[in-house]
Amino acid sequence: MEIVKSGGEWAESTYEAMAPVYDDFTAHHDYDGWLTDLLVALERRGLQGRRLLDVGCGTGKSFMPMLPRGWQVTGCDISQAMLDLAHEKAGEDVELAVADMLELPRFGEFDLVWALDDAVNYLLSRDELERALKGMKANMAPTGLLLFDVNELIAYRTFFAEVTVVERGGCRLVWHGLAEPNVAPGSICESRLETTLIDGEAVERLPDLTHRQRHFPEAEVLAALEGAGLECLDVYGHGLDGIPVQPLDVEKHTKAIYIARRVAC
Ligand SMILES: C[S@@+](CC[C@H](N)C(=O)[O-])C[C@H]1O[C@@H](n2cnc3c(N)ncnc32)[C@H](O)[C@@H]1O
């Protein structure tokens, strides 16, 4: 009998192994600038309060800039190893819990729930997306907002179809995108990450990691939001500069950003 792994199970094995090199691989991302722009977009939609649930928070890059802004943060992730690194950065100031966003517990009532840097693309079907969104909704205050980003098709036709090499602090990371350059909308795409640790003469090759993500076209995201009882307020797009603009242009933008609220009863 074929055993089909959920997106959460794939992500857990990938990130348990990737945790020690994750911050090096993403060192070029300007989170402070990105989050500043996202907060402006949220404030336009009446963001109130300072309670944040960061779903798929990883090593904490997506919530650390919120602490000096006075936010009270709860973070969750499927990978304990990623959370251990988040804890090293945030100490006791942030509540952290292992959780699969497919079975998200109710941590409380939050003014803002977000899932950043394509955490949602690790879900592998429209049903998984809707299930995760329902769990996020259950954590939103009545006036709360939800924000998440997804990788657009261009990201799968370039980054997920190409080789990228990152060298930092004695670590050489080679990302082999395995997607076809003309991959179809809604496809599942894989990449293989090779990690080599270099310390003088000593060279150690770590086991390769597979990243498995699914592209979610806008129509599918909107349908999943509706199915979860959420109303989409805004869709933005941005390229590698990370500056969100409207409208989303799937010919140019590598990411789409969705902002939603609970459907009023
Ligand atoms: C690309 S990282 C982003 C981490 C963090 N949000 C950031 O911006 O640096 C994606 C994160 O999503 C987590 N993740 C993927 N699928 C998940 C799931 N089903 N439930 C919880 N976390 C998940 C991974 O473990 C990983 O830490």
The ligand as an SDF file (V2000), in Angstrom:
LIG
                    3D

 27 29  0  0  0  0  0  0  0  0999 V2000
   10.8350   28.8310    4.5450 C   0  0  0  0  0  0  0  0  0  0  0  0
   10.6220   28.5150    6.2420 S   0  0  0  0  0  0  0  0  0  0  0  0
   10.0110   30.0800    6.8630 C   0  0  0  0  0  0  0  0  0  0  0  0
   10.2800   30.2380    8.3460 C   0  0  0  0  0  0  0  0  0  0  0  0
    9.9250   31.6120    8.9070 C   0  0  0  0  0  0  0  0  0  0  0  0
    8.5320   31.9040    8.7800 N   0  0  0  0  0  0  0  0  0  0  0  0
   10.7630   32.6650    8.2010 C   0  0  0  0  0  0  0  0  0  0  0  0
   10.1780   33.5640    7.5830 O   0  0  0  0  0  0  0  0  0  0  0  0
   12.0140   32.5820    8.2850 O   0  0  0  0  0  0  0  0  0  0  0  0
    9.1430   27.5500    6.2600 C   0  0  0  0  0  0  0  0  0  0  0  0
    8.8050   27.0530    7.6800 C   0  0  0  0  0  0  0  0  0  0  0  0
    7.5050   26.4780    7.6470 O   0  0  0  0  0  0  0  0  0  0  0  0
    7.5260   25.3380    8.4740 C   0  0  0  0  0  0  0  0  0  0  0  0
    6.4380   24.4600    8.0600 N   0  0  0  0  0  0  0  0  0  0  0  0
    6.2550   23.8860    6.8560 C   0  0  0  0  0  0  0  0  0  0  0  0
    5.1370   23.1320    6.8470 N   0  0  0  0  0  0  0  0  0  0  0  0
    4.6090   23.2440    8.0830 C   0  0  0  0  0  0  0  0  0  0  0  0
    3.4410   22.6940    8.7120 C   0  0  0  0  0  0  0  0  0  0  0  0
    2.6320   21.8440    8.0790 N   0  0  0  0  0  0  0  0  0  0  0  0
    3.1710   23.0660    9.9700 N   0  0  0  0  0  0  0  0  0  0  0  0
    3.9920   23.9010   10.6560 C   0  0  0  0  0  0  0  0  0  0  0  0
    5.1220   24.4280   10.1230 N   0  0  0  0  0  0  0  0  0  0  0  0
    5.4190   24.0990    8.8590 C   0  0  0  0  0  0  0  0  0  0  0  0
    8.9040   24.7410    8.2680 C   0  0  0  0  0  0  0  0  0  0  0  0
    9.2640   23.8390    9.2990 O   0  0  0  0  0  0  0  0  0  0  0  0
    9.7620   25.9980    8.1970 C   0  0  0  0  0  0  0  0  0  0  0  0
   10.2560   26.3660    9.4640 O   0  0  0  0  0  0  0  0  0  0  0  0
  1  2  1  0
  2  3  1  0
  2 10  1  0
  3  4  1  0
  4  5  1  0
  5  6  1  0
  5  7  1  0
  7  8  2  0
  7  9  1  0
 10 11  1  0
 11 12  1  0
 11 26  1  0
 12 13  1  0
 13 14  1  0
 13 24  1  0
 14 15  1  0
 14 23  1  0
 15 16  2  0
 16 17  1  0
 17 18  1  0
 17 23  2  0
 18 19  1  0
 18 20  2  0
 20 21  1  0
 21 22  2  0
 22 23  1  0
 24 25  1  0
 24 26  1  0
 26 27  1  0
M  CHG  2   2   1   9  -1
M  END
$$$$
